[in-house]
């Protein structure tokens, strides 16, 4: 219910009240920044190799805010605001960089911004092996690489590099697949050609047949190449993510042109350090074993007997012998939690089983 004072306030008075609130928000942001600088100084004094980015700390901040949230702003908007606050604050402590599978404005780039905010230095890489290499040699602090699509399945290149890399998984990002139609033209009736990656065109075929009947579809090797072709070619458009509109100076002709709602891409954050426990964690491991009947059943039973939920299992061919496989397993909990630690110890004690913990990390907050 509005108070009598609020009911009689003029528009100018309301705006002045909002201005005063903005001033208080600004003052609090500056106060927060001063405390962040003190945290950075303390980290520098207490460790020769301090960890400035703490994903478990950030996840708990978001969860605490979500628990106390009552609106009227959507909770997702609160998460986005605080992600930018945290991003800017971290860069007061140390300028951090993130390498991602490029080029600019790809879905991987969007995922990197969603995870780290816009204050981190974002560096595109030409391939998934390049993402791993830049982090391994220390030219980037973190990497972001695709690992799975709900429509197309697992990204084998990422799993293969995880198998032989010393890097750790320190986070995961889920990004809804939202395709948009971009063009230098201003209306749909001006479009005669549509460029797109073959998989992307296939995901939008019904929309294109309905809204752009008769247009010629042109397959390109990548979404980035599709956007460049649309920028260079009159009467054409490209299907890409919304970020590409500003990045490449194109007009947004239509949003949500994908035929199926609910598709998501999953990305991994890779780094050189393990996150600490947050209380809402997930662990990824890889393992292989000698070819014996019932071995996979025995391994999975280790987790079932402890009531540990398995959220994913994937396999890729081993690089050694034909018809041998490496398995990738995700399960609830941190590797240091009692039940997961016990399960990993039992796996490690099994004859003929090789186990590698790829990382424990906080479950993502929207």
FIGUBA-71670 format. One record per residue (C-alpha): x, y, z negated; residue in three letters. Coordinates in steps of 0.001 Angstrom, whole numbers, plus 500000, padded with zeros to 6 digits. Each point is the difference from the previous one (the first is absolute). Layout:
BEGIN
@x: X | y: Y | z: Z | type: Ala $
...
***
This chain:
BEGIN
@x: 500000 | y: 500000 | z: 500000 | type: Unk $
@x: 501235 | y: 503509 | z: 500827 | type: Unk $
@x: 500421 | y: 502442 | z: 497169 | type: Unk $
@x: 498143 | y: 503326 | z: 500125 | type: Unk $
@x: 503312 | y: 501760 | z: 500638 | type: Unk $
@x: 500821 | y: 497767 | z: 502999 | type: Unk $
@x: 496526 | y: 500587 | z: 501470 | type: Unk $
@x: 500453 | y: 503779 | z: 500001 | type: Unk $
@x: 503606 | y: 500117 | z: 501259 | type: Unk $
@x: 500527 | y: 501602 | z: 503398 | type: Unk $
@x: 501930 | y: 498338 | z: 502817 | type: Unk $
@x: 502929 | y: 502347 | z: 499371 | type: Unk $
@x: 500010 | y: 499141 | z: 496296 | type: Unk $
@x: 500005 | y: 496272 | z: 500818 | type: Unk $
@x: 502953 | y: 500488 | z: 502339 | type: Unk $
@x: 501876 | y: 501923 | z: 497337 | type: Unk $
@x: 499392 | y: 497141 | z: 497562 | type: Unk $
@x: 501396 | y: 497532 | z: 502542 | type: Unk $
@x: 503009 | y: 502277 | z: 500555 | type: Unk $
@x: 500667 | y: 499932 | z: 496283 | type: Unk $
@x: 499840 | y: 496204 | z: 499979 | type: Unk $
@x: 502406 | y: 499906 | z: 502968 | type: Unk $
@x: 502429 | y: 502173 | z: 498040 | type: Unk $
@x: 499826 | y: 497608 | z: 497048 | type: Unk $
@x: 500565 | y: 497008 | z: 502306 | type: Unk $
@x: 503033 | y: 501755 | z: 501472 | type: Unk $
@x: 501375 | y: 500773 | z: 496547 | type: Unk $
@x: 499534 | y: 496375 | z: 498934 | type: Unk $
@x: 501722 | y: 498743 | z: 503152 | type: Unk $
@x: 503005 | y: 502202 | z: 499260 | type: Unk $
@x: 500018 | y: 498821 | z: 496386 | type: Unk $
@x: 499867 | y: 496385 | z: 501200 | type: Unk $
@x: 502895 | y: 500684 | z: 502369 | type: Unk $
@x: 502141 | y: 501324 | z: 497132 | type: Unk $
@x: 499435 | y: 496790 | z: 498049 | type: Unk $
@x: 500805 | y: 497935 | z: 503087 | type: Unk $
@x: 503344 | y: 501807 | z: 500275 | type: Unk $
@x: 500737 | y: 499089 | z: 496384 | type: Unk $
@x: 499203 | y: 496349 | z: 500773 | type: Unk $
@x: 502445 | y: 500127 | z: 502921 | type: Unk $
@x: 502723 | y: 501461 | z: 497824 | type: Unk $
@x: 499462 | y: 497296 | z: 497380 | type: Unk $
@x: 500128 | y: 497245 | z: 502639 | type: Unk $
@x: 503263 | y: 501398 | z: 501341 | type: Unk $
@x: 501589 | y: 500013 | z: 496561 | type: Unk $
@x: 498817 | y: 496533 | z: 498985 | type: Unk $
@x: 500912 | y: 498053 | z: 503152 | type: Unk $
@x: 502630 | y: 500076 | z: 502733 | type: Unk $
@x: 497459 | y: 498701 | z: 502497 | type: Unk $
@x: 496617 | y: 501282 | z: 498805 | type: Unk $
@x: 496738 | y: 498864 | z: 501607 | type: Unk $
@x: 498038 | y: 503126 | z: 500861 | type: Unk $
@x: 497084 | y: 498366 | z: 501800 | type: Unk $
@x: 498095 | y: 497777 | z: 497573 | type: Unk $
@x: 497028 | y: 498439 | z: 501810 | type: Unk $
@x: 498711 | y: 498381 | z: 496804 | type: Unk $
@x: 499918 | y: 503400 | z: 498281 | type: Unk $
@x: 498182 | y: 501587 | z: 502944 | type: Unk $
@x: 497474 | y: 497148 | z: 500156 | type: Unk $
@x: 499199 | y: 500391 | z: 496311 | type: Unk $
@x: 499506 | y: 503759 | z: 500403 | type: Unk $
@x: 497435 | y: 499344 | z: 502733 | type: Unk $
@x: 498250 | y: 497293 | z: 497984 | type: Unk $
@x: 499791 | y: 502237 | z: 496935 | type: Unk $
@x: 498500 | y: 502822 | z: 502074 | type: Unk $
@x: 497524 | y: 497637 | z: 501637 | type: Unk $
@x: 498894 | y: 498659 | z: 496614 | type: Unk $
@x: 499186 | y: 503491 | z: 498708 | type: Unk $
@x: 498524 | y: 501276 | z: 503283 | type: Unk $
@x: 496337 | y: 501077 | z: 499943 | type: Unk $
@x: 499709 | y: 502137 | z: 503151 | type: Unk $
@x: 498682 | y: 501994 | z: 501737 | type: Unk $
@x: 503074 | y: 499679 | z: 502266 | type: Unk $
@x: 500366 | y: 496503 | z: 501519 | type: Unk $
@x: 502642 | y: 498009 | z: 498155 | type: Unk $
@x: 501825 | y: 499463 | z: 503296 | type: Unk $
@x: 500485 | y: 503756 | z: 500317 | type: Unk $
@x: 501481 | y: 500102 | z: 496483 | type: Unk $
@x: 502435 | y: 497230 | z: 500944 | type: Unk $
@x: 501111 | y: 501922 | z: 503105 | type: Unk $
@x: 500530 | y: 503240 | z: 498068 | type: Unk $
@x: 502062 | y: 498320 | z: 497309 | type: Unk $
@x: 501982 | y: 498007 | z: 502542 | type: Unk $
@x: 501176 | y: 503299 | z: 501469 | type: Unk $
@x: 500710 | y: 501411 | z: 496538 | type: Unk $
@x: 502091 | y: 496949 | z: 499129 | type: Unk $
@x: 501733 | y: 500085 | z: 503385 | type: Unk $
@x: 501040 | y: 503644 | z: 499593 | type: Unk $
@x: 501023 | y: 499409 | z: 496392 | type: Unk $
@x: 502236 | y: 497056 | z: 500877 | type: Unk $
@x: 501846 | y: 502116 | z: 502511 | type: Unk $
@x: 500830 | y: 502474 | z: 497251 | type: Unk $
@x: 501947 | y: 497154 | z: 498379 | type: Unk $
@x: 501573 | y: 498637 | z: 503193 | type: Unk $
@x: 499417 | y: 500388 | z: 503740 | type: Unk $
@x: 498826 | y: 496552 | z: 501043 | type: Unk $
@x: 499646 | y: 498570 | z: 503500 | type: Unk $
@x: 497748 | y: 497363 | z: 501534 | type: Unk $
@x: 500699 | y: 498212 | z: 503284 | type: Unk $
@x: 496991 | y: 498582 | z: 501834 | type: Unk $
@x: 499273 | y: 498154 | z: 503230 | type: Unk $
@x: 499564 | y: 502926 | z: 502343 | type: Unk $
@x: 499443 | y: 502087 | z: 501890 | type: Unk $
@x: 498195 | y: 502836 | z: 498244 | type: Unk $
@x: 496228 | y: 499730 | z: 499436 | type: Unk $
@x: 499856 | y: 496189 | z: 500213 | type: Unk $
@x: 497957 | y: 498032 | z: 497480 | type: Unk $
@x: 503240 | y: 499187 | z: 498166 | type: Unk $
@x: 500741 | y: 503721 | z: 499742 | type: Unk $
@x: 496509 | y: 500568 | z: 498577 | type: Unk $
@x: 500576 | y: 497196 | z: 497493 | type: Unk $
@x: 503309 | y: 501546 | z: 498895 | type: Unk $
@x: 498328 | y: 503373 | z: 499384 | type: Unk $
@x: 497140 | y: 498310 | z: 498140 | type: Unk $
@x: 502500 | y: 498318 | z: 497664 | type: Unk $
@x: 502578 | y: 502735 | z: 499497 | type: Unk $
@x: 498249 | y: 503278 | z: 500827 | type: Unk $
@x: 501329 | y: 502647 | z: 502352 | type: Unk $
@x: 502987 | y: 501235 | z: 497962 | type: Unk $
@x: 502203 | y: 496989 | z: 500705 | type: Unk $
@x: 502243 | y: 500246 | z: 503063 | type: Unk $
@x: 498448 | y: 497676 | z: 502599 | type: Unk $
@x: 502345 | y: 498406 | z: 502555 | type: Unk $
@x: 498703 | y: 497903 | z: 502936 | type: Unk $
@x: 501810 | y: 496816 | z: 501042 | type: Unk $
@x: 499785 | y: 498240 | z: 503340 | type: Unk $
@x: 499478 | y: 496468 | z: 498675 | type: Unk $
@x: 499221 | y: 497982 | z: 496868 | type: Unk $
@x: 503631 | y: 498784 | z: 499699 | type: Unk $
@x: 501080 | y: 503656 | z: 500150 | type: Unk $
@x: 497672 | y: 500851 | z: 497079 | type: Unk $
@x: 501657 | y: 497307 | z: 497874 | type: Unk $
@x: 503507 | y: 500989 | z: 501095 | type: Unk $
@x: 499604 | y: 503684 | z: 499129 | type: Unk $
@x: 498970 | y: 499112 | z: 496447 | type: Unk $
@x: 502604 | y: 497250 | z: 499641 | type: Unk $
@x: 502885 | y: 502350 | z: 500845 | type: Unk $
@x: 498602 | y: 502816 | z: 497827 | type: Unk $
@x: 499078 | y: 502525 | z: 502676 | type: Unk $
@x: 496393 | y: 499874 | z: 498773 | type: Unk $
@x: 498626 | y: 499446 | z: 496505 | type: Unk $
@x: 496953 | y: 497994 | z: 501100 | type: Unk $
@x: 498538 | y: 498414 | z: 503098 | type: Unk $
@x: 496433 | y: 499400 | z: 501157 | type: Unk $
@x: 499279 | y: 497182 | z: 502429 | type: Unk $
@x: 496823 | y: 498261 | z: 501195 | type: Unk $
@x: 499481 | y: 496454 | z: 498744 | type: Unk $
@x: 496422 | y: 499021 | z: 500826 | type: Unk $
@x: 496894 | y: 501018 | z: 501921 | type: Unk $
@x: 496584 | y: 498720 | z: 499056 | type: Unk $
@x: 499221 | y: 499793 | z: 503733 | type: Unk $
@x: 503288 | y: 498723 | z: 501441 | type: Unk $
@x: 501652 | y: 498122 | z: 497129 | type: Unk $
@x: 503498 | y: 500012 | z: 498539 | type: Unk $
@x: 502990 | y: 501981 | z: 501359 | type: Unk $
@x: 502697 | y: 497345 | z: 500344 | type: Unk $
@x: 502851 | y: 502490 | z: 500523 | type: Unk $
@x: 499465 | y: 501368 | z: 496498 | type: Unk $
@x: 499847 | y: 496560 | z: 498382 | type: Unk $
@x: 503177 | y: 498897 | z: 501788 | type: Unk $
@x: 501927 | y: 503034 | z: 498743 | type: Unk $
@x: 498690 | y: 499491 | z: 496462 | type: Unk $
@x: 501405 | y: 496481 | z: 500097 | type: Unk $
@x: 503601 | y: 501145 | z: 500460 | type: Unk $
@x: 500024 | y: 503524 | z: 498534 | type: Unk $
@x: 501155 | y: 500917 | z: 496469 | type: Unk $
@x: 497280 | y: 502660 | z: 499821 | type: Unk $
@x: 497025 | y: 499716 | z: 497671 | type: Unk $
@x: 496312 | y: 500544 | z: 500641 | type: Unk $
@x: 499030 | y: 502849 | z: 497687 | type: Unk $
@x: 496534 | y: 500840 | z: 501253 | type: Unk $
@x: 497262 | y: 499285 | z: 502521 | type: Unk $
@x: 497624 | y: 502292 | z: 501863 | type: Unk $
@x: 496612 | y: 499243 | z: 501529 | type: Unk $
@x: 498899 | y: 502304 | z: 502798 | type: Unk $
@x: 496598 | y: 499765 | z: 501722 | type: Unk $
@x: 500224 | y: 499679 | z: 503777 | type: Unk $
@x: 498353 | y: 503157 | z: 501367 | type: Unk $
@x: 500519 | y: 500589 | z: 503715 | type: Unk $
@x: 499374 | y: 503399 | z: 501594 | type: Unk $
@x: 499858 | y: 501190 | z: 503589 | type: Unk $
@x: 502532 | y: 502755 | z: 500722 | type: Unk $
@x: 500434 | y: 502086 | z: 503137 | type: Unk $
@x: 501164 | y: 503303 | z: 501411 | type: Unk $
@x: 496474 | y: 500273 | z: 501432 | type: Unk $
@x: 497167 | y: 501408 | z: 497910 | type: Unk $
@x: 497004 | y: 497794 | z: 500864 | type: Unk $
@x: 499416 | y: 496297 | z: 500620 | type: Unk $
@x: 498650 | y: 500540 | z: 503513 | type: Unk $
@x: 503430 | y: 501290 | z: 501094 | type: Unk $
@x: 501714 | y: 496696 | z: 499142 | type: Unk $
@x: 500733 | y: 497575 | z: 502860 | type: Unk $
@x: 502777 | y: 497854 | z: 498463 | type: Unk $
@x: 500542 | y: 498709 | z: 496470 | type: Unk $
@x: 503459 | y: 498880 | z: 498881 | type: Unk $
@x: 500518 | y: 497600 | z: 497120 | type: Unk $
@x: 501889 | y: 497045 | z: 498615 | type: Unk $
@x: 498314 | y: 496778 | z: 501246 | type: Unk $
@x: 498865 | y: 498998 | z: 496501 | type: Unk $
@x: 498637 | y: 503481 | z: 499336 | type: Unk $
@x: 498080 | y: 500096 | z: 503271 | type: Unk $
@x: 498532 | y: 496616 | z: 499176 | type: Unk $
@x: 498875 | y: 501261 | z: 496573 | type: Unk $
@x: 498142 | y: 502907 | z: 501670 | type: Unk $
@x: 498639 | y: 498324 | z: 503136 | type: Unk $
@x: 496287 | y: 500219 | z: 499118 | type: Unk $
@x: 500218 | y: 503672 | z: 498972 | type: Unk $
@x: 501845 | y: 500837 | z: 503213 | type: Unk $
@x: 497443 | y: 498140 | z: 502151 | type: Unk $
@x: 497156 | y: 501858 | z: 498267 | type: Unk $
@x: 501402 | y: 503546 | z: 499863 | type: Unk $
@x: 502437 | y: 499991 | z: 502935 | type: Unk $
@x: 498539 | y: 497596 | z: 502574 | type: Unk $
@x: 502050 | y: 499776 | z: 503155 | type: Unk $
@x: 503265 | y: 501371 | z: 498570 | type: Unk $
@x: 503215 | y: 498185 | z: 500861 | type: Unk $
@x: 501808 | y: 498401 | z: 497058 | type: Unk $
@x: 503796 | y: 500192 | z: 500131 | type: Unk $
@x: 502031 | y: 497716 | z: 497728 | type: Unk $
@x: 503187 | y: 501400 | z: 498434 | type: Unk $
@x: 502699 | y: 498291 | z: 497938 | type: Unk $
@x: 499280 | y: 502114 | z: 496912 | type: Unk $
@x: 497504 | y: 502462 | z: 498579 | type: Unk $
@x: 502667 | y: 502719 | z: 500023 | type: Unk $
@x: 500615 | y: 499459 | z: 503722 | type: Unk $
@x: 496237 | y: 500155 | z: 500589 | type: Unk $
@x: 499787 | y: 503394 | z: 498323 | type: Unk $
@x: 502930 | y: 501332 | z: 502016 | type: Unk $
@x: 498364 | y: 498830 | z: 503230 | type: Unk $
@x: 496756 | y: 501750 | z: 499031 | type: Unk $
@x: 501911 | y: 503188 | z: 499286 | type: Unk $
@x: 501721 | y: 499833 | z: 503393 | type: Unk $
@x: 497016 | y: 498887 | z: 502123 | type: Unk $
@x: 496985 | y: 502110 | z: 500917 | type: Unk $
@x: 496503 | y: 498536 | z: 499506 | type: Unk $
@x: 501325 | y: 497326 | z: 497636 | type: Unk $
@x: 499730 | y: 499056 | z: 496339 | type: Unk $
@x: 501747 | y: 497692 | z: 497539 | type: Unk $
@x: 498798 | y: 497927 | z: 497068 | type: Unk $
@x: 502063 | y: 500642 | z: 496878 | type: Unk $
@x: 499790 | y: 501005 | z: 496353 | type: Unk $
@x: 498694 | y: 503436 | z: 499066 | type: Unk $
@x: 503471 | y: 501203 | z: 498904 | type: Unk $
@x: 501141 | y: 499864 | z: 503620 | type: Unk $
@x: 497681 | y: 502870 | z: 500980 | type: Unk $
@x: 502035 | y: 502636 | z: 498140 | type: Unk $
@x: 503343 | y: 498249 | z: 500529 | type: Unk $
@x: 499617 | y: 499986 | z: 503794 | type: Unk $
@x: 497803 | y: 503060 | z: 500471 | type: Unk $
@x: 496926 | y: 498178 | z: 501311 | type: Unk $
@x: 496277 | y: 500542 | z: 499528 | type: Unk $
@x: 497936 | y: 497598 | z: 497923 | type: Unk $
@x: 497160 | y: 498903 | z: 502298 | type: Unk $
@x: 498519 | y: 497228 | z: 497843 | type: Unk $
@x: 500604 | y: 498261 | z: 496682 | type: Unk $
@x: 499345 | y: 496407 | z: 498895 | type: Unk $
@x: 500082 | y: 498585 | z: 503519 | type: Unk $
@x: 500892 | y: 496497 | z: 498753 | type: Unk $
@x: 497268 | y: 497384 | z: 500512 | type: Unk $
@x: 500361 | y: 498280 | z: 496635 | type: Unk $
@x: 499972 | y: 501763 | z: 496641 | type: Unk $
@x: 501974 | y: 498772 | z: 497033 | type: Unk $
@x: 503281 | y: 499074 | z: 501688 | type: Unk $
@x: 503088 | y: 500875 | z: 497970 | type: Unk $
@x: 503741 | y: 500011 | z: 500544 | type: Unk $
@x: 502284 | y: 498996 | z: 497137 | type: Unk $
@x: 503461 | y: 501501 | z: 499577 | type: Unk $
@x: 502893 | y: 499288 | z: 497650 | type: Unk $
@x: 502223 | y: 502483 | z: 498200 | type: Unk $
@x: 503566 | y: 498691 | z: 499805 | type: Unk $
@x: 502785 | y: 501315 | z: 497795 | type: Unk $
@x: 503103 | y: 499038 | z: 498077 | type: Unk $
@x: 498470 | y: 499788 | z: 496507 | type: Unk $
@x: 497273 | y: 498009 | z: 498276 | type: Unk $
@x: 497082 | y: 501964 | z: 498526 | type: Unk $
@x: 499298 | y: 499373 | z: 496335 | type: Unk $
@x: 496742 | y: 498491 | z: 498761 | type: Unk $
@x: 496916 | y: 502214 | z: 500341 | type: Unk $
@x: 497443 | y: 497555 | z: 498601 | type: Unk $
@x: 498238 | y: 499693 | z: 503393 | type: Unk $
@x: 502626 | y: 498342 | z: 502149 | type: Unk $
@x: 500549 | y: 497601 | z: 502841 | type: Unk $
@x: 502989 | y: 497813 | z: 500875 | type: Unk $
@x: 501220 | y: 498774 | z: 503388 | type: Unk $
@x: 502282 | y: 496992 | z: 500389 | type: Unk $
@x: 501317 | y: 497867 | z: 502834 | type: Unk $
@x: 500870 | y: 496324 | z: 499753 | type: Unk $
@x: 500934 | y: 497004 | z: 502092 | type: Unk $
@x: 500288 | y: 496333 | z: 499187 | type: Unk $
@x: 501110 | y: 496683 | z: 501401 | type: Unk $
@x: 497435 | y: 498235 | z: 502166 | type: Unk $
@x: 498271 | y: 497690 | z: 497562 | type: Unk $
@x: 496309 | y: 499076 | z: 499643 | type: Unk $
@x: 498099 | y: 502080 | z: 497448 | type: Unk $
@x: 502732 | y: 502571 | z: 499329 | type: Unk $
@x: 497899 | y: 503041 | z: 500907 | type: Unk $
@x: 497162 | y: 498627 | z: 497871 | type: Unk $
@x: 502399 | y: 499670 | z: 497049 | type: Unk $
@x: 501239 | y: 503572 | z: 500408 | type: Unk $
@x: 496496 | y: 501483 | z: 500184 | type: Unk $
@x: 498958 | y: 497871 | z: 497031 | type: Unk $
@x: 502621 | y: 501755 | z: 497856 | type: Unk $
@x: 497983 | y: 503212 | z: 500333 | type: Unk $
@x: 496582 | y: 498344 | z: 499794 | type: Unk $
@x: 500926 | y: 498286 | z: 496726 | type: Unk $
@x: 500781 | y: 503408 | z: 498469 | type: Unk $
@x: 496906 | y: 501740 | z: 501347 | type: Unk $
@x: 502065 | y: 502341 | z: 502188 | type: Unk $
@x: 498056 | y: 501371 | z: 502949 | type: Unk $
@x: 501658 | y: 499650 | z: 503413 | type: Unk $
@x: 499065 | y: 502900 | z: 502274 | type: Unk $
@x: 501824 | y: 498962 | z: 503196 | type: Unk $
@x: 502083 | y: 497229 | z: 501530 | type: Unk $
@x: 501758 | y: 500263 | z: 503370 | type: Unk $
@x: 502583 | y: 497920 | z: 501817 | type: Unk $
@x: 502544 | y: 500586 | z: 502748 | type: Unk $
@x: 502279 | y: 497512 | z: 501768 | type: Unk $
@x: 503379 | y: 499501 | z: 498372 | type: Unk $
@x: 503009 | y: 501212 | z: 501967 | type: Unk $
@x: 501676 | y: 496655 | z: 499358 | type: Unk $
@x: 498299 | y: 496734 | z: 500888 | type: Unk $
@x: 496997 | y: 499755 | z: 502313 | type: Unk $
@x: 496620 | y: 499539 | z: 498292 | type: Unk $
@x: 501280 | y: 501183 | z: 496636 | type: Unk $
@x: 498361 | y: 503049 | z: 498465 | type: Unk $
@x: 500565 | y: 502788 | z: 497519 | type: Unk $
@x: 496969 | y: 500812 | z: 497851 | type: Unk $
@x: 499123 | y: 503435 | z: 498631 | type: Unk $
@x: 497749 | y: 500133 | z: 496953 | type: Unk $
@x: 498345 | y: 502950 | z: 498199 | type: Unk $
@x: 498556 | y: 499571 | z: 496528 | type: Unk $
@x: 498558 | y: 502121 | z: 497202 | type: Unk $
@x: 502334 | y: 501168 | z: 497261 | type: Unk $
@x: 503563 | y: 501225 | z: 499531 | type: Unk $
@x: 502926 | y: 497587 | z: 500141 | type: Unk $
@x: 500755 | y: 500943 | z: 496378 | type: Unk $
@x: 496485 | y: 499167 | z: 498756 | type: Unk $
@x: 500002 | y: 496750 | z: 497976 | type: Unk $
@x: 497914 | y: 497798 | z: 502334 | type: Unk $
@x: 501619 | y: 501121 | z: 503291 | type: Unk $
@x: 503457 | y: 499728 | z: 498413 | type: Unk $
@x: 499190 | y: 496450 | z: 498894 | type: Unk $
@x: 498702 | y: 499074 | z: 503467 | type: Unk $
@x: 503120 | y: 501354 | z: 501696 | type: Unk $
@x: 502231 | y: 498126 | z: 497564 | type: Unk $
@x: 498182 | y: 496732 | z: 500756 | type: Unk $
@x: 500304 | y: 500596 | z: 503744 | type: Unk $
@x: 503703 | y: 500719 | z: 499647 | type: Unk $
@x: 500509 | y: 496721 | z: 498143 | type: Unk $
@x: 498400 | y: 497897 | z: 502750 | type: Unk $
@x: 502433 | y: 497942 | z: 502036 | type: Unk $
@x: 500096 | y: 501029 | z: 503657 | type: Unk $
@x: 498193 | y: 503326 | z: 499574 | type: Unk $
@x: 501714 | y: 503324 | z: 500772 | type: Unk $
@x: 498261 | y: 503046 | z: 498507 | type: Unk $
@x: 500659 | y: 503708 | z: 500502 | type: Unk $
@x: 498047 | y: 502695 | z: 498151 | type: Unk $
@x: 499403 | y: 502805 | z: 502480 | type: Unk $
@x: 498661 | y: 502434 | z: 497426 | type: Unk $
@x: 497427 | y: 500852 | z: 497359 | type: Unk $
@x: 498137 | y: 503272 | z: 500474 | type: Unk $
@x: 496892 | y: 501915 | z: 498850 | type: Unk $
@x: 496749 | y: 499263 | z: 501735 | type: Unk $
@x: 499107 | y: 502997 | z: 502185 | type: Unk $
@x: 497577 | y: 502667 | z: 498847 | type: Unk $
@x: 497777 | y: 501510 | z: 502704 | type: Unk $
***
